[in-house]
Amino acid sequence: KDKHIILGVHITDRIKRAHKVQELLTQYGCNIKTRIGIHDVDGEKCSTNGLLILELAGKMATCEKLAEELATLEGVEVQKMIFDHD
């Protein structure tokens, strides 16, 4: 059965680093079922840090590869949640 694979991707200095993250997300676009971006904003300024929540689809090896490649980027931390459906 399919698994639910969720990645939490924390990006520091996102103005500087977002383009490299976006390149990977575009490369693996067919494996991203849901994407939610979160960052603090107060009407005056945006936070320099950001958080992405990604729900992935497809082969586990491909999803793992995306997580590994994101984690190699400077200023990017990746956390995984994998839910089995018994």
Secondary structure as UniProt FT lines:
FT   STRAND          4..11
FT   HELIX           14..27
FT   HELIX           29..31
FT   STRAND          32..38
FT   STRAND          50..56
FT   HELIX           60..72
FT   TURN            74..75
FT   STRAND          76..83
//
